[in-house]
């Protein structure tokens, strides 16, 4: 699956509030919804919608921003601006938790995943460094077992004929949640790439030094050996949503943006 284009102008913007950088009060922001084109999708799948780093709060009810994004996407489908949820898969690349009164923090995002799962064909993705999926291993396992939800952390799944792999978290000290030492993270990439996925989801992604796009240089170096793969990530915001690392490797950065991928 190769992305051929992504629109420069959003078809919709979703307003939200977030803590101000100063730590005092909140600021108003928007999440843009962009349309992208791909050369192919499996039969029965009209679109894939990818997003991450929805670290904000809905202005009206102060729920997590992800709930509002799921609702707004359903409305866009009702207006026929995007395909039906029943024929659309969702990819979540992490960091769906936020607090209205302070930046950072970590919290449970299972309800956001479930909000997408209730309406859309399936949900696949990874956890970010601000996410949790329950307080016990049993709760995490129960979440992984929910039909239609594919939570990935060093493994791969197949949905609608697409091979989707994922690595949760970021490179960092193992003593903190959703962190892996660099060698362990890179090894996980290497093992998954050997299984030849169509899509690799990571929260932390590669950099592109020439284009001045932030990310991890070690991840970029490891992905250089991959073939015919679309990497979907977030964590570091890019001024543009997509970069070609090589003729065989595309990276889609969905940090604080929603990208709707369809064939036409």
Secondary structure, 3 states (H helix, E strand, C coil): CCEEEECCCCCEEEEEEEECCCCCCEEEEEEEEEEEEECCCCCCCCEEEEEECCCCECCCCCCEHHHHHHHHHHHHHHCCCCCCHHHEEEEECCCCCCCCCCCCCCEECHHHHHHHHHHCCEEEECCCCCEECCCCHHHHHHHHCCCCEEECCCEEEEECCEEEEEECCEECCCCCCCEECHHHHHHHHHHHHHCCCCEEEEEECECECCCCECCEHHHHHHHCCCCCEEEEEECCCCCCCEEECCCCEEEEECECEEEEEECC
